[in-house]
Every structure is written in structure tokens, then in C-alpha cells.
Amino acid sequence: MKFCDKCGGLVIPVKGQNFSQCRNCKTKYENFESEIVTELNLTTEEEEIKILDGSEPSDFRTTDSVTCPNCGHNKAEWTLRQMRSSDEPPTQFYRCLNCKRVWRVNR
């Protein structure tokens, strides 16, 4: 990425030409291709969603303020997981202590 020496604007290649030009002040830069260009290969790998199977008991806290929609029991374990982007609120998961059903509440 190159920035203009005059105004600091972004210098971009002109399609079909062998020069580049500042987006702001239109200053031309010859032989732009001869400069060293660093190519970044960015990849995004989605993390696998972790199954809540009870193998990590430290992830859960106990509460008696919810009722299981499956069996009506009033005690459950809960945990928070960031399922969407970081600017979205986390999802709260509950697991009934009686029937082990897991449900979630998006906040």
C-alpha cells in the first residue's frame, strides 16, 4: 500500500495503465509495480461450536431462577458463550439439573 507524498491519500493502480494515481489529488506515480509489495493471505477459520456436554463443570454456574421448559424443574446450570460478533451480546445457555436438557436465551 502506498500513500501520496503530497496529500497522504491512498495511491491506487489505474486499470489498463502502467502507473498509479492518488485518489485525492490525482498525482501520478510511474513504475509503481517496481516497488516491493507485500501480499497478505488472510484466511478466516470458523471455530467449531463447542458442545455443552458437561465435561467442563467449571464452565457452568448454578441458578434456581429459571424453569426447565422440558420437565418444569427449577434448578439449572448456566454459562455464557459469544456466538456472534463481539459487538453483539453473548448467548446464555442453561442445562436442567433434572433432565439434562440444554436451551439457550439470546440477550
N, C-alpha and C positions, 0 to 999 in steps of 0.2 A: 504494500500500500504506500502510495506516495502522496505527499501534501505539497501544495503550491508554495513556492518560495516567496511570492508577493503577498498573497492574502490568507494563506493557510488552508484554503479549500482543498477538497479531495480531487486528485488528478486521476482521470479515468481514460482508458484507451478509446479512441474514436473508431467505430466499426468500419472496416474496409480500408483504413488508413494505417500508415506506419508511424503515427505519432499519437500522443495523448494530450488531453486538454483539461484545464482546471474547470470544474463545474461552475465556479462563481465568476471569476474574472476572465475566463476563456483564454488564458495564457497557454501557448503550445509548448510541448516538451517533445523534442525529437529523440529518437533512439531510446525510447522508454523500455523497450524489450531487452536491451542490453544490460539493464540494471539487474542486480540479484533480487530474485523474487522468492520468498519463502511460501511454499504451498502447505496448507494445513489440511489434513484429512480428519475432519471431525466426524465422529460417529456417536450416535446415541444408542445406548443399550437399555432397554426397559428391564427394570428389576422384576424378578418373579414375585408375585404376591405371596406372602407368607401365609401358610395355612395355620389357623388357630386350632391346634390340636391338644394343647395343654402340656406340651413338652417343656415349655419355659414358664413355670409358675410365677417367676419374678416379674413377668410382663403384665400380670393381672392384679387388680385390687378388688376387694370385695365390697359390695354395697347391698343394702336392703331397701333401697328407694325405687326399685323397678319391679315390675311383674312380668314373668315369662309369658309371652304370647302363646306358647305351646301347652304348658301344664298349669300355669297360674301361680307357680311358686314365687315367693317374694325375695329370694336371695340370689344374687348373680355376681359373677366376676366381670370386670370391665377393663378395657385397655383402649388406648388411642393409637391410630395409625394415620400417617399422612398419605392419602390415596391419590390426591390430585396435586396440582402445582402448589408451591409453597405459599402463594398468596390466597389460597383457599383454606377454609378451616379443616381441621382433621376429622376423621370419621371415628365415632366411638362404637366399639364392639362390646357386646355383652354375651356371657355364656352362663346359662342357667346352672346352678349347683345341683339341681334335682335331675333334670332330664338331659343335660349337657347340650341343649340346642344353642346355636350361636345366631345372633341377629345384630343388626347394625343400625345406628342412628346417625344420619348426616346432620351436622350442626351448621 
